Structures are given as structure tokens and as C-alpha cells.
Amino acid sequence: MFETKPNRQKNLEPREPELKPTQAILLYAASEGDANMLYATGFFVPDPFIYFQHKKISYVVMSDLEVDRAKKQAKADRVLSLSLYQRKLRKLGKTPVGAIDILDLLFRERGIRSLIVPANFSALLADQLRAKGYSVQIKRDPFWARRETKNHTEVKQITESLKIARLGLEAGIRALKRTTTKRDGYLYLNGTRLTSEMLKTAVNTTIMAQGWLPSHTIISSGNQCVDPHHEGSGPIKANTSIIFDIFPRSQHNGYFGDLSRTVVRGRASEKLKDIYATVQAGQQIGYRQIRDGVNGKEVHQNILNMFAARGFPTGRINGRMQGFFHGTGHGLGLDIHEPPRIAPIDAILRTGHVVTVEPGLYYLGVGGVRLEDVVVVTAKGNRNLTDCPQFLEI
């Protein structure tokens, strides 16, 4: 079902279809911020560097600061010294100016005249390469086709990040359990009004203590929930919906977890209970239908249809989008959102895809509910990687 060899070993980097002797794959980015570069090289570098594949051999070109680390950690077949090529240029009577001069020398040495680059490649550098006579072909995402299908090691790394997300959630829940309610209807913690910011601090510090990085953790409440990407701010009332959406990233390997739960400190209204049960039923549709060969668009539409049949329509209500107006799921890996999507677009799910299952319903005056687990697609169905209970009232 999955590859059994870990991706961190050398010579296991993604291989694209056979290239002509004059062709090469080229990336120029910082792997700390570019998932395609991180996937190719397997180690974090904060500054842009050169990676290219030519004749089935992969190369990285590293500064003196990073060259020794790259020799130990990078998945590339060859690690080249940037300063060595700078000296070569000077011997040729040229003063190196940016990456273009280094690239030109590297490619001329190897007879490379045609380049395949990702969609987010520097437009300036692409223009400079074309001015030097190189053909530059833009390849749309997924740049590395194999990124969509996770092997055994990648599934394990995502599962670890999901466990960290649960630890963060549990820290937030513990803080909520310690709150009291006053006559003004707000929650109080140690005599102070509880805020989204206070809960995010509890969640994020727990995540960081484990060696993971939280980023833009969502803890919204009440009508803030109706904007699914509202990060949440200000004081939180009792008896209202609180959405936690937590997506930590491992600082060791770069893989994300993604977990959403909705809770109420106090008593939920009957309407909110009905919404919660309906969203849970939507997740169950996802669990039943997600499998190899299924079109994610159909899964999404079936959930949408069920919501409408149970009296929860989607559309613009009183000038505001309400109901279920985001996708059912997305791929998860080195990016928090990556292909494939389970949404109103065609996307065939395949064995090894790791996707979220996160239906939601959002209505002004009631609040919102989102529940999110992560599954890996199998030939006969899917396997839930998330080990975290669901409950509404605290």
C-alpha cells in the first residue's frame, strides 16, 4: 500500500520522468519556506539555495555556512560548494552577481540548455535564464507528483503531528474547565475574563514545548465562527460555540497535523446540538465514501445534500455566506493545504493520499461547528489517523 523505505535516505528523492541530456529540473528557494524544496532535499535551510536534477543525479549548491550540514543531512546525490563556483567565475574574469551567474556556469559545464521549474519560481531569475539562452518551462503543482501519495514514513510523521495537535487542544480544554461564569455571561479564568488570546497561549506554548511550531491557531467563538478562518479574538461567553482549529508543524521534518473540534463551556442550545450532530453525520459520510478511485467532488456534494435535507441550507443569508461554504477536505503534508481537494472540483482520490475530513456549519446568532480528522486513503476505504474524542459540552 505504501513505500516501506523512509524518504530521509539518500537517493530516494522524487524522480520525475526521464529527461533529455540537455534538460534539468531546477529549484531555487529556501527549504524552510518552500515545500517542494524541502521534499526534494529533506532538510531545512533559511536562505534560498540551488537544487537541480540532471541525468538522474540530484545536486545542491551550498554556501560555506551550510555545505557541511548539507553533506550530512541533504538527500541530494552531490553537494557542491558555492564558494568554489564563485572562485571559478573570478578565474574566468567574471564577478558573480546573484544566482544567475552560478547557474549559467553549472549548466554550461553539463551541457544543460532546457530547465523545468515550479510555478512559484522567481520571475526575475526565469527572465535572466531566458536572456542567457535557456529554455524555461513552468510546471504547475503538484511539481513533485509523488508528494500527493504519502509513504509509510510520511504517514507516521503526520500522525505524530496530529498527536501534538491533540496535546494543544487538551491544554485549551483544561483552561476552559477551570473557568467560571459571572452574571455578565462571560467566562472568567482566575478572576479575569477569558479571551481567545489566552486560550491560544495555552495551546501554542504546549505545542512549542514538544518541538512543533504553531501558526495562526484558530480559537474563535460565537459569531466569529461564521468566518471559518477568523483566528478569534477578545472575551468568550459561556454557552456559546468555540471552534479550535490547530495545525502544528514539526520543526524536525516539516510535516503538519490538522485538528478541529467545537466545544461549549456550559450548555449548548438545542439548535447548536442539532448542528453538531449534523456535522458529525457529515463526517460519517466522508468516512464511508472516501476510498481509492472516488471523486472527492461527489463526497463533498453528498455531504452538502444531506445538510440541506436536514434543514441546514448553504448560501447568502442576510448578506452573509452561511451554512457549509468551504471544502470537505484537503491534502495534508509539507503544506497545510495541498492537493488533492475534497471540494466542488473534480479530484480522484488514490491510495496513499492523506486528506482532512472537516465539514462545518455556520449561522449568525447560533455560532458554528467544525469537526476535523485526518485519514489516509486505502484501496477499500480509509484509515483515521486522528486519535481525539469528540464532545460538545464542557
C-alpha positions as CSV (number, residue, x, y, z in Angstrom):
1,M,0.0,0.0,0.0
2,F,2.8,2.4,0.9
3,E,6.5,2.5,0.3
4,T,8.3,1.0,3.2
5,K,11.6,2.7,2.9
6,P,11.9,6.1,4.7
7,N,12.3,9.1,2.5
8,R,15.2,10.5,4.5
9,Q,17.7,8.1,2.9
10,K,19.8,9.4,0.1
11,N,19.0,8.6,-3.5
12,L,15.3,8.3,-2.6
13,E,14.3,11.8,-3.7
14,P,11.4,12.1,-6.1
15,R,12.2,11.2,-9.6
16,E,10.4,12.8,-12.5
17,P,10.0,11.2,-15.9
18,E,13.2,10.7,-17.9
19,L,14.8,14.0,-19.1
20,K,16.8,14.6,-22.2
21,P,20.5,15.0,-21.7
22,T,20.2,18.8,-22.1
23,Q,17.3,19.1,-19.7
24,A,17.3,19.6,-15.9
25,I,14.8,20.2,-13.1
26,L,15.7,23.4,-11.2
27,L,14.6,24.9,-7.9
28,Y,15.9,28.0,-6.2
29,A,14.3,28.6,-2.8
30,A,14.7,28.4,1.0
31,S,13.5,24.9,2.1
32,E,12.3,26.4,5.3
33,G,9.5,28.1,3.4
34,D,9.2,26.1,0.2
35,A,7.6,22.6,0.5
36,N,8.8,21.5,-2.9
37,M,12.4,22.3,-2.0
38,L,12.0,20.6,1.4
39,Y,10.6,17.5,-0.2
40,A,13.5,17.3,-2.6
41,T,16.3,17.9,-0.1
42,G,14.9,16.8,3.2
43,F,16.5,19.4,5.4
44,F,15.7,23.0,6.5
45,V,17.7,25.9,5.1
46,P,16.5,29.5,5.9
47,D,18.1,31.1,2.8
48,P,17.5,30.4,-0.9
49,F,19.8,27.8,-2.5
50,I,20.2,25.9,-5.7
51,Y,18.8,22.4,-6.3
52,F,18.8,20.7,-9.7
53,Q,18.4,17.2,-11.2
54,H,20.3,16.2,-14.3
55,K,20.9,12.7,-15.8
56,K,19.3,11.1,-12.8
57,I,21.7,12.8,-10.4
58,S,20.5,15.5,-7.9
59,Y,22.7,18.4,-6.8
60,V,22.5,21.1,-4.2
61,V,24.8,24.1,-4.2
62,M,25.5,25.3,-0.7
63,S,27.3,28.3,0.9
64,D,30.2,27.6,3.3
65,L,27.8,28.1,6.2
66,E,25.6,25.2,5.1
67,V,27.9,22.9,3.0
68,D,29.0,20.5,5.8
69,R,25.5,20.2,7.2
70,A,24.2,19.5,3.7
71,K,26.7,16.7,3.3
72,K,25.2,15.0,6.4
73,Q,21.5,15.8,6.0
74,A,20.6,16.6,2.4
75,K,19.0,13.8,0.3
76,A,20.9,15.1,-2.8
77,D,23.4,12.8,-4.6
78,R,26.0,15.6,-4.8
79,V,26.7,18.6,-2.6
80,L,28.6,21.4,-4.5
81,S,30.4,24.3,-2.9
82,L,29.0,27.8,-3.8
83,S,32.3,29.4,-3.0
84,L,34.1,27.0,-5.3
85,Y,32.0,28.2,-8.2
86,Q,32.4,31.8,-7.2
87,R,36.2,31.3,-7.5
88,K,35.8,29.6,-10.8
89,L,33.9,32.7,-12.1
90,R,36.6,35.0,-10.8
91,K,39.3,33.0,-12.6
92,L,37.2,33.5,-15.8
93,G,37.4,37.2,-15.2
94,K,33.7,37.5,-14.1
95,T,32.3,38.9,-10.9
96,P,29.5,36.8,-9.6
97,V,26.2,38.7,-9.4
98,G,23.4,36.7,-7.8
99,A,22.4,33.1,-8.6
100,I,22.2,33.6,-12.4
101,D,26.0,33.6,-12.9
102,I,26.4,30.5,-10.8
103,L,23.6,28.7,-12.6
104,D,25.0,29.6,-16.0
105,L,28.4,28.2,-15.1
106,L,26.9,25.0,-13.6
107,F,24.7,24.4,-16.7
108,R,27.3,25.2,-19.3
109,E,29.6,22.6,-17.6
110,R,27.0,20.0,-18.0
111,G,25.5,20.9,-21.4
112,I,22.2,21.9,-19.9
113,R,20.0,24.1,-22.1
114,S,16.5,23.5,-21.0
115,L,15.0,23.8,-17.5
116,I,11.8,22.7,-15.7
117,V,10.9,24.9,-12.8
118,P,7.9,25.1,-10.4
119,A,5.1,27.6,-10.7
120,N,6.4,29.8,-7.8
121,F,9.9,30.1,-9.3
122,S,11.3,33.6,-9.3
123,A,10.1,35.5,-12.4
124,L,13.2,37.6,-12.3
125,L,15.5,34.6,-12.3
126,A,13.5,33.0,-15.1
127,D,13.8,36.1,-17.2
128,Q,17.6,36.1,-16.5
129,L,17.9,32.5,-17.6
130,R,16.0,33.1,-20.8
131,A,18.2,36.1,-21.5
132,K,21.2,33.7,-21.3
133,G,19.6,31.5,-23.9
134,Y,18.0,28.8,-21.7
135,S,14.5,27.4,-22.3
136,V,12.5,27.7,-19.1
137,Q,9.3,25.6,-18.8
138,I,6.9,26.2,-15.9
139,K,5.4,23.1,-14.3
140,R,2.2,23.5,-12.3
141,D,1.7,22.0,-9.0
142,P,2.0,19.2,-8.0
143,F,5.6,19.8,-9.0
144,W,6.7,16.5,-7.5
145,A,3.8,14.2,-8.4
146,R,4.9,11.8,-5.6
147,R,4.2,14.4,-2.9
148,E,0.5,13.6,-3.2
149,T,1.0,10.0,-2.2
150,K,2.4,9.5,1.3
151,N,4.7,6.6,2.1
152,H,4.8,4.8,5.5
153,T,7.3,7.3,7.0
154,E,5.3,10.3,5.9
155,V,2.0,8.9,7.3
156,K,3.9,8.3,10.6
157,Q,5.2,11.8,10.7
158,I,1.7,13.3,10.0
159,T,0.3,11.1,12.8
160,E,2.9,12.4,15.2
161,S,1.9,16.0,14.4
162,L,-1.7,15.1,15.0
163,K,-0.8,13.8,18.4
164,I,0.8,17.2,19.2
165,A,-2.3,19.0,18.0
166,R,-4.3,16.9,20.4
167,L,-1.9,17.9,23.2
168,G,-2.5,21.5,22.3
169,L,-6.3,21.0,22.3
170,E,-6.2,19.3,25.7
171,A,-4.3,22.3,27.1
172,G,-7.1,24.6,25.9
173,I,-9.8,22.3,27.2
174,R,-8.1,22.2,30.6
175,A,-8.1,26.0,30.7
176,L,-11.8,26.1,29.8
177,K,-12.7,23.6,32.6
178,R,-11.1,26.0,35.1
179,T,-13.4,28.9,34.1
180,T,-16.4,30.2,35.9
181,T,-19.3,32.2,34.7
182,K,-20.5,35.6,36.0
183,R,-23.8,37.4,35.6
184,D,-22.5,39.2,32.5
185,G,-22.4,35.9,30.7
186,Y,-18.7,35.8,30.1
187,L,-16.2,33.1,31.2
188,Y,-13.6,34.0,33.8
189,L,-10.2,32.4,34.5
190,N,-8.5,33.4,37.8
191,G,-10.8,36.4,38.1
192,T,-10.1,37.7,34.6
193,R,-12.3,37.5,31.5
194,L,-11.2,34.5,29.4
195,T,-10.2,35.6,25.9
196,S,-9.3,33.7,22.7
197,E,-5.8,35.1,23.1
198,M,-5.4,33.4,26.5
199,L,-6.6,30.1,25.1
200,K,-4.2,30.4,22.1
201,T,-1.3,31.0,24.5
202,A,-2.2,27.8,26.4
203,V,-2.4,25.8,23.1
204,N,0.6,27.3,21.4
205,T,3.0,27.0,24.3
206,T,2.1,23.4,24.8
207,I,2.8,22.7,21.1
208,M,6.1,24.6,21.1
209,A,7.3,22.7,24.2
210,Q,7.1,19.5,22.2
211,G,9.3,20.9,19.4
212,W,6.5,21.7,17.0
213,L,5.6,25.1,15.6
214,P,2.0,26.6,15.8
215,S,1.0,29.1,13.3
216,H,-2.2,31.2,13.2
217,T,-4.0,28.8,15.6
218,I,-7.8,29.4,15.3
219,I,-9.8,29.7,18.5
220,S,-13.0,31.7,17.7
221,S,-16.3,31.8,19.4
222,G,-19.9,32.9,18.8
223,N,-20.5,34.8,15.5
224,Q,-16.7,34.9,14.9
225,C,-17.1,31.2,14.0
226,V,-19.2,32.1,11.0
227,D,-16.0,33.2,9.3
228,P,-14.2,29.8,9.3
229,H,-10.7,31.4,9.1
230,H,-11.3,34.0,11.8
231,E,-8.4,33.4,14.2
232,G,-10.6,34.6,17.1
233,S,-10.1,37.5,19.4
234,G,-11.5,39.0,22.6
235,P,-13.6,37.7,25.5
236,I,-15.5,34.4,25.3
237,K,-19.0,33.9,26.6
238,A,-20.4,30.9,28.3
239,N,-22.9,28.6,26.5
240,T,-21.6,29.5,23.0
241,S,-19.7,27.6,20.4
242,I,-15.9,27.7,20.5
243,I,-14.0,26.4,17.5
244,F,-10.5,25.1,17.9
245,D,-8.5,24.6,14.7
246,I,-4.9,23.6,15.4
247,F,-2.3,22.8,12.8
248,P,1.2,22.3,14.3
249,R,4.3,21.7,12.1
250,S,7.2,19.6,13.1
251,Q,10.4,21.5,13.2
252,H,12.3,18.3,12.6
253,N,10.7,17.1,9.4
254,G,8.2,19.8,8.3
255,Y,5.0,17.7,8.3
256,F,1.8,19.2,9.6
257,G,-1.1,17.9,11.7
258,D,-4.6,19.4,11.4
259,L,-7.3,19.1,14.0
260,S,-10.6,20.9,14.6
261,R,-13.0,20.5,17.5
262,T,-16.0,22.5,18.6
263,V,-17.0,22.8,22.3
264,V,-19.3,24.8,24.5
265,R,-18.3,25.7,28.1
266,G,-21.7,25.4,29.7
267,R,-24.9,24.4,28.0
268,A,-25.4,24.3,24.2
269,S,-28.7,25.5,22.7
270,E,-30.9,22.8,21.1
271,K,-30.1,24.4,17.7
272,L,-26.4,24.1,18.3
273,K,-26.7,20.5,19.4
274,D,-28.7,19.7,16.2
275,I,-26.0,21.4,14.1
276,Y,-23.3,19.5,15.9
277,A,-25.0,16.1,15.3
278,T,-25.5,17.0,11.7
279,V,-21.8,17.9,11.2
280,Q,-20.9,14.6,12.8
281,A,-23.2,12.8,10.4
282,G,-21.4,14.7,7.6
283,Q,-18.1,13.3,8.8
284,Q,-19.5,9.8,8.7
285,I,-20.4,10.2,5.1
286,G,-16.8,11.1,4.4
287,Y,-15.6,8.1,6.3
288,R,-17.9,5.8,4.4
289,Q,-17.2,7.1,0.9
290,I,-13.6,8.1,0.8
291,R,-11.6,5.4,-0.9
292,D,-9.3,4.8,-3.8
293,G,-10.9,5.9,-7.1
294,V,-13.6,8.1,-5.6
295,N,-14.1,11.6,-6.9
296,G,-13.8,14.0,-3.9
297,K,-16.3,16.3,-5.6
298,E,-19.0,13.6,-5.1
299,V,-18.2,13.1,-1.5
300,H,-18.4,16.9,-0.9
301,Q,-21.8,17.2,-2.7
302,N,-23.3,14.3,-0.8
303,I,-22.5,15.9,2.5
304,L,-23.9,19.2,1.2
305,N,-27.1,17.5,0.1
306,M,-27.5,15.8,3.5
307,F,-27.1,19.1,5.3
308,A,-29.8,20.7,3.1
309,A,-32.1,17.8,3.6
310,R,-31.8,18.2,7.4
311,G,-32.7,21.8,7.2
312,F,-29.3,23.5,7.0
313,P,-29.0,25.3,3.7
314,T,-26.0,27.0,2.3
315,G,-25.9,30.3,0.6
316,R,-26.1,34.1,1.2
317,I,-28.4,34.8,4.1
318,N,-28.9,38.4,5.1
319,G,-26.0,39.4,3.0
320,R,-23.6,36.9,4.6
321,M,-22.5,33.4,3.4
322,Q,-23.8,30.9,5.9
323,G,-24.2,27.1,6.0
324,F,-21.4,24.9,4.6
325,F,-19.4,27.0,2.3
326,H,-15.9,25.6,2.4
327,G,-14.5,22.3,1.2
328,T,-14.9,19.0,2.9
329,G,-11.2,18.4,3.0
330,H,-7.7,18.9,1.6
331,G,-4.4,17.1,1.3
332,L,-2.1,17.4,4.2
333,G,1.7,17.1,4.3
334,L,4.6,19.5,4.0
335,D,1.9,22.2,3.3
336,I,-1.1,22.7,5.4
337,H,-3.2,22.8,2.2
338,E,-2.1,20.7,-0.7
339,P,-3.7,18.5,-3.4
340,P,-6.0,16.7,-3.5
341,R,-9.1,18.6,-2.5
342,I,-12.5,17.2,-1.4
343,A,-14.5,20.2,-2.7
344,P,-16.7,21.3,-5.6
345,I,-13.9,20.4,-8.1
346,D,-13.0,17.1,-9.6
347,A,-10.3,15.2,-7.8
348,I,-9.8,11.5,-7.8
349,L,-8.7,10.1,-4.5
350,R,-5.9,7.5,-4.6
351,T,-4.4,5.0,-2.1
352,G,-1.8,6.9,0.0
353,H,-3.5,10.3,-0.2
354,V,-3.7,11.9,3.3
355,V,-6.7,14.2,3.5
356,T,-8.7,16.1,6.1
357,V,-12.4,15.4,6.7
358,E,-13.8,18.6,8.1
359,P,-17.4,19.5,7.3
360,G,-18.8,22.5,9.1
361,L,-22.0,24.6,9.5
362,Y,-22.0,28.3,10.4
363,Y,-25.0,30.5,11.2
364,L,-25.2,34.0,12.6
365,G,-26.8,34.1,16.0
366,V,-26.1,30.4,16.6
367,G,-22.4,30.2,16.0
368,G,-20.5,27.5,14.1
369,V,-19.4,23.9,14.3
370,R,-16.4,22.3,12.6
371,L,-15.0,18.8,13.2
372,E,-11.8,17.8,11.5
373,D,-10.0,14.5,11.4
374,V,-7.3,13.3,9.0
375,V,-7.5,10.0,7.1
376,V,-5.2,8.1,4.8
377,V,-6.9,6.7,1.7
378,T,-6.8,2.9,1.1
379,A,-7.9,0.6,-1.6
380,K,-11.1,-0.4,0.2
381,G,-11.7,2.8,2.3
382,N,-9.6,4.9,4.6
383,R,-7.9,4.8,8.0
384,N,-8.4,7.6,10.5
385,L,-5.0,8.9,11.8
386,T,-6.6,11.2,14.4
387,D,-7.0,9.9,17.9
388,C,-9.0,12.5,19.7
389,P,-12.5,12.3,21.2
390,Q,-15.4,14.5,20.1
391,F,-17.7,16.1,22.7
392,L,-19.7,19.3,22.7
393,E,-20.3,20.4,26.2
394,I,-17.8,21.0,28.9
